[in-house]
Amino acid sequence: MFVVVGLILGIVTASAAPAQQLVGQDVVSVPQLFASHEPLDLTLEADFRALDRDRDDEREQHPARLSYRVADGAAVTIDVQLRTRGNFRLSRSTCEFPPLRLNFRKRDVGETLFAGQDKLKLVAHCENGREDNEQYVLREYLIYRMYGLFTEMSFRVRLARITYVWTGEESDTLTKYGFFIEDEEQMAQRNGGEILDSAGVHGFEADDEQATLFEVFQYFVGNTDWSVSALHNVKLILRQGDPFPVLVPYDFDWSGIVDARYAVPPPALPTYSVTERFFIGPCRPEYDVRRVVALFNERRAEITDLIRNQPGLADRSQRKALEYIDDFYECVNDERCMRRELIRRCPLHAAGVDQEVPGVGGCRLPAASCRLPATG
């Protein structure tokens, strides 16, 4: 028997019109799915045993049904296709539950909450029986929300409480937190730009203002699992009329705030844990770094409120996240620590190298080409 678990979604109905965002002089529609931060309550029914076996290079589509309830209590059911995705977390030795992508057909989504969606990444738990896995999911979700406080050039996310229903001879159910990530093409279009799929770009070929924010934010969350030139966990967005692309981060499960059990720092770095912050961006002008630090101070209360008010975040998980960001603020508001961590440390990655450290950072220029700030 098909199980439907739903939550009345407040004033959001299946036929609600998309929200709108002003980009330049144009009004761009924001898909209804990402127009709210209200957590969803969904049911996803599929043969998850078959999905669990589908972890090779050639992956198949698996039929599934996605269900939820709207404001009047009516159930909405959508036929979808599920496909396993990812690399590291797709390995069974890393995660018991595989990362998923949901594929929708236009005729099936109609005017539902998922109208306009084609392919959606779902960030799910890693292991079925470990409660701390849900805390990883919630802390990573919060990182996306935090970055969205600074710029619209970011991926929107929508949290959901998902009941997974196993079909087949041995039926089973499991309810866990997960979240959807905005499609990259929709994110670029919402911001009046397009995706650049150009590996080999270095950090200095990106928009200075946004790149400095990007790099300091990665330090803020303790993430070194990114590379501009390799397009690793970075999207390049070129907006119409702009000479330089913008860096947009994603995939933060190896960050210090999340502190997943499987996450380790790159071997090229002199750190022993992902919770140890290490700035890996190229050298930026000192005034840009200070301007971005000032932005972080302006957003501190909002960031703290996000953590304190996050549904499902356990007390211990909340304290851990708050203490981690407090350490950041203690450093950047201390002149000696700020200069050491964000200004003087960057030449370690810029001086004397003609390519960036594999899997790390954004600078691949010779030292003579890097714009080193005055360090006093």
DOGU-72410 format. One record per residue (C-alpha): x, y, z; residue in three letters. Coordinates in steps of 0.02 Angstrom, whole numbers, plus 50000, padded with zeros to 5 digits. Example, Ala and Ser with C-alpha at 12.3 -4.5 7.8 and 13.67 -1.06 7.14 Angstrom:
east;north;up;aa
50615;49775;50390;ALA $
50684;49947;50357;SER $
***
This chain:
east;north;up;aa
50000;50000;50000;MET $
50070;50169;49949;PHE $
50111;50279;50099;VAL $
50077;50465;50087;VAL $
50151;50575;50222;VAL $
50118;50760;50203;GLY $
50128;50926;50291;LEU $
50011;51069;50253;ILE $
50125;51195;50172;LEU $
50051;51352;50248;GLY $
49994;51471;50114;ILE $
50094;51384;49977;VAL $
49978;51290;49860;THR $
50013;51182;49710;ALA $
49952;51319;49594;SER $
50040;51464;49678;ALA $
50129;51582;49559;ALA $
50318;51589;49563;PRO $
50402;51727;49662;ALA $
50497;51861;49568;GLN $
50670;51936;49582;GLN $
50736;52094;49500;LEU $
50895;52067;49398;VAL $
50955;52229;49321;GLY $
50799;52298;49240;GLN $
50722;52128;49210;ASP $
50603;52034;49325;VAL $
50652;51851;49336;VAL $
50536;51717;49405;SER $
50599;51618;49554;VAL $
50535;51438;49548;PRO $
50403;51408;49681;GLN $
50506;51267;49758;LEU $
50642;51391;49809;PHE $
50532;51541;49845;ALA $
50512;51489;50028;SER $
50621;51419;50167;HIS $
50475;51328;50249;GLU $
50528;51145;50271;PRO $
50430;51024;50163;LEU $
50359;50856;50213;ASP $
50376;50732;50069;LEU $
50361;50548;50031;THR $
50474;50466;49902;LEU $
50428;50288;49850;GLU $
50550;50184;49745;ALA $
50646;50022;49736;ASP $
50790;50087;49841;PHE $
50872;49916;49843;ARG $
50894;49928;49654;ALA $
50959;50105;49674;LEU $
51083;50046;49804;ASP $
51155;49923;49679;ARG $
51168;50056;49543;ASP $
51336;50134;49588;ARG $
51442;50098;49433;ASP $
51488;50216;49292;ASP $
51336;50165;49189;GLU $
51189;50216;49296;ARG $
51006;50192;49255;GLU $
50847;50288;49286;GLN $
50731;50212;49416;HIS $
50544;50250;49424;PRO $
50480;50331;49583;ALA $
50335;50430;49654;ARG $
50351;50592;49751;LEU $
50204;50647;49860;SER $
50158;50793;49971;TYR $
50002;50885;50032;ARG $
49947;51061;49991;VAL $
49860;51190;50099;ALA $
49685;51117;50080;ASP $
49747;50945;50131;GLY $
49740;50869;49957;ALA $
49879;50747;49912;ALA $
49987;50780;49759;VAL $
50083;50636;49681;THR $
50213;50658;49544;ILE $
50296;50523;49441;ASP $
50485;50550;49440;VAL $
50643;50458;49389;GLN $
50784;50434;49514;LEU $
50967;50416;49469;ARG $
51116;50394;49582;THR $
51246;50532;49567;ARG $
51411;50592;49637;GLY $
51582;50513;49657;ASN $
51655;50497;49831;PHE $
51489;50480;49924;ARG $
51425;50360;49791;LEU $
51548;50230;49851;SER $
51463;50103;49963;ARG $
51616;50106;50078;SER $
51577;50290;50110;THR $
51387;50301;50112;CYS $
51254;50170;50140;GLU $
51122;50280;50057;PHE $
51175;50346;49885;PRO $
51161;50528;49831;PRO $
51012;50552;49715;LEU $
50954;50658;49571;ARG $
50770;50677;49531;LEU $
50720;50694;49349;ASN $
50549;50769;49310;PHE $
50445;50773;49152;ARG $
50360;50938;49113;LYS $
50191;50855;49090;ARG $
50202;50776;49263;ASP $
50247;50930;49365;VAL $
50112;51043;49288;GLY $
50070;51177;49414;GLU $
50136;51082;49564;THR $
50266;51142;49688;LEU $
50396;51067;49570;PHE $
50337;51163;49417;ALA $
50480;51215;49306;GLY $
50599;51085;49375;GLN $
50691;50964;49261;ASP $
50837;50890;49358;LYS $
50860;50917;49545;LEU $
51001;50863;49659;LYS $
50945;50793;49825;LEU $
51070;50801;49968;VAL $
51022;50657;50081;ALA $
51089;50568;50233;HIS $
51238;50452;50213;CYS $
51199;50310;50332;GLU $
51025;50251;50375;ASN $
51053;50210;50557;GLY $
51161;50356;50614;ARG $
51072;50509;50683;GLU $
51226;50618;50664;ASP $
51207;50602;50475;ASN $
51051;50710;50483;GLU $
51150;50841;50577;GLN $
51279;50840;50435;TYR $
51137;50873;50313;VAL $
51065;51014;50417;LEU $
51233;51099;50443;ARG $
51274;51090;50257;GLU $
51101;51160;50217;TYR $
51138;51305;50334;LEU $
51299;51344;50240;ILE $
51201;51373;50080;TYR $
51080;51483;50178;ARG $
51225;51581;50253;MET $
51304;51616;50084;TYR $
51135;51674;50021;GLY $
51138;51809;50154;LEU $
51285;51890;50063;PHE $
51236;51873;49880;THR $
51102;51816;49759;GLU $
51244;51737;49659;MET $
51219;51579;49759;SER $
51122;51417;49751;PHE $
50953;51419;49834;ARG $
50905;51267;49935;VAL $
50745;51194;50007;ARG $
50743;51082;50160;LEU $
50628;50932;50169;ALA $
50581;50797;50293;ARG $
50574;50647;50177;ILE $
50493;50479;50209;THR $
50576;50352;50096;TYR $
50466;50203;50054;VAL $
50553;50045;49994;TRP $
50451;49948;49866;THR $
50473;49766;49821;GLY $
50460;49605;49917;GLU $
50526;49679;50080;GLU $
50445;49849;50105;SER $
50519;49972;50229;ASP $
50512;50156;50273;THR $
50637;50281;50339;LEU $
50614;50467;50375;THR $
50763;50584;50364;LYS $
50806;50765;50326;TYR $
50869;50809;50153;GLY $
50874;50962;50043;PHE $
50857;51007;49860;PHE $
50984;51118;49771;ILE $
50929;51240;49639;GLU $
50972;51187;49461;ASP $
51131;51274;49402;GLU $
51053;51338;49241;GLU $
50906;51411;49337;GLN $
51025;51492;49462;MET $
51125;51572;49320;ALA $
50969;51630;49228;GLN $
50896;51702;49389;ARG $
51052;51810;49401;ASN $
51053;51862;49219;GLY $
51201;51753;49171;GLY $
51254;51587;49098;GLU $
51365;51444;49154;ILE $
51545;51445;49092;LEU $
51611;51268;49079;ASP $
51793;51321;49063;SER $
51923;51227;49164;ALA $
52092;51314;49182;GLY $
52023;51482;49239;VAL $
52115;51547;49391;HIS $
52052;51654;49533;GLY $
52119;51818;49460;PHE $
52014;51796;49305;GLU $
51856;51808;49409;ALA $
51763;51960;49473;ASP $
51872;52031;49614;ASP $
51732;52082;49731;GLU $
51639;51917;49721;GLN $
51797;51811;49721;ALA $
51859;51888;49884;THR $
51690;51853;49964;LEU $
51694;51675;49895;PHE $
51869;51642;49965;GLU $
51840;51718;50137;VAL $
51675;51623;50150;PHE $
51763;51459;50114;GLN $
51884;51502;50256;TYR $
51735;51548;50366;PHE $
51655;51376;50347;VAL $
51824;51287;50351;GLY $
51814;51220;50173;ASN $
51968;51181;50069;THR $
51882;51057;49953;ASP $
51872;51173;49802;TRP $
51973;51224;49652;SER $
51936;51362;49527;VAL $
52050;51300;49388;SER $
51984;51122;49402;ALA $
51803;51182;49422;LEU $
51793;51077;49578;HIS $
51642;51126;49683;ASN $
51639;51295;49594;VAL $
51525;51361;49458;LYS $
51577;51506;49346;LEU $
51435;51624;49300;ILE $
51458;51758;49168;LEU $
51326;51894;49174;ARG $
51283;51993;49020;GLN $
51395;52145;49005;GLY $
51518;52087;49139;ASP $
51701;52063;49087;PRO $
51740;51932;49220;PHE $
51644;51779;49283;PRO $
51579;51760;49459;VAL $
51626;51613;49571;LEU $
51480;51520;49649;VAL $
51521;51385;49779;PRO $
51430;51223;49812;TYR $
51456;51055;49898;ASP $
51513;51092;50077;PHE $
51508;50921;50159;ASP $
51698;50922;50183;TRP $
51694;51087;50277;SER $
51739;51112;50458;GLY $
51563;51165;50507;ILE $
51491;51002;50441;VAL $
51639;50897;50505;ASP $
51580;50737;50422;ALA $
51664;50579;50484;ARG $
51736;50542;50310;TYR $
51807;50717;50277;ALA $
51995;50745;50281;VAL $
52098;50896;50226;PRO $
52198;50890;50064;PRO $
52369;50810;50092;PRO $
52453;50966;50022;ALA $
52396;51068;50173;LEU $
52483;51073;50343;PRO $
52322;51031;50436;THR $
52263;50873;50522;TYR $
52075;50899;50524;SER $
51945;50989;50417;VAL $
51898;51088;50572;THR $
52067;51177;50559;GLU $
52039;51331;50452;ARG $
52167;51367;50317;PHE $
52150;51507;50190;PHE $
52188;51440;50016;ILE $
52134;51585;49908;GLY $
52257;51687;49805;PRO $
52323;51852;49870;CYS $
52193;51990;49863;ARG $
52214;52176;49896;PRO $
52206;52210;50082;GLU $
52063;52333;50064;TYR $
51957;52198;49978;ASP $
51989;52076;50120;VAL $
51944;52208;50251;ARG $
51786;52255;50157;ARG $
51729;52074;50156;VAL $
51771;52052;50341;VAL $
51661;52204;50375;ALA $
51519;52118;50279;LEU $
51538;51965;50389;PHE $
51524;52073;50544;ASN $
51366;52153;50474;GLU $
51289;51981;50444;ARG $
51341;51901;50608;ARG $
51173;51916;50695;ALA $
51081;51846;50543;GLU $
51201;51699;50531;ILE $
51181;51663;50716;THR $
50991;51672;50700;ASP $
50993;51546;50557;LEU $
51084;51421;50667;ILE $
50981;51452;50823;ARG $
50815;51438;50731;ASN $
50852;51288;50621;GLN $
50719;51152;50642;PRO $
50791;50982;50681;GLY $
50963;51045;50731;LEU $
51011;50956;50893;ALA $
51072;51060;51040;ASP $
51247;50987;51029;ARG $
51253;51017;50841;SER $
51194;51195;50865;GLN $
51326;51231;50997;ARG $
51461;51156;50887;LYS $
51413;51266;50739;ALA $
51400;51424;50846;LEU $
51569;51393;50928;GLU $
51648;51364;50758;TYR $
51588;51530;50687;ILE $
51631;51619;50849;ASP $
51811;51563;50824;ASP $
51809;51643;50651;PHE $
51744;51809;50719;TYR $
51868;51807;50861;GLU $
52008;51794;50734;CYS $
51950;51918;50601;VAL $
51915;52049;50733;ASN $
52090;52032;50803;ASP $
52212;52129;50694;GLU $
52359;52011;50714;ARG $
52256;51853;50684;CYS $
52163;51927;50535;MET $
52322;51983;50449;ARG $
52407;51817;50483;ARG $
52263;51709;50421;GLU $
52189;51808;50276;LEU $
52326;51924;50215;ILE $
52498;51855;50253;ARG $
52459;51671;50229;ARG $
52405;51685;50046;CYS $
52583;51699;49973;PRO $
52610;51519;50029;LEU $
52501;51474;49880;HIS $
52551;51611;49760;ALA $
52738;51636;49776;ALA $
52845;51536;49658;GLY $
52712;51420;49587;VAL $
52651;51413;49410;ASP $
52503;51302;49443;GLN $
52385;51285;49588;GLU $
52402;51148;49717;VAL $
52297;51001;49654;PRO $
52121;51015;49721;GLY $
52161;51171;49820;VAL $
52126;51355;49798;GLY $
52114;51475;49655;GLY $
52287;51541;49610;CYS $
52394;51465;49473;ARG $
52497;51618;49424;LEU $
52683;51649;49451;PRO $
52721;51756;49602;ALA $
52762;51905;49492;ALA $
52585;51903;49425;SER $
52495;51888;49592;CYS $
52439;52053;49662;ARG $
52519;52041;49833;LEU $
52447;52165;49960;PRO $
52558;52270;50072;ALA $
52584;52172;50232;THR $
52669;52310;50334;GLY $
***
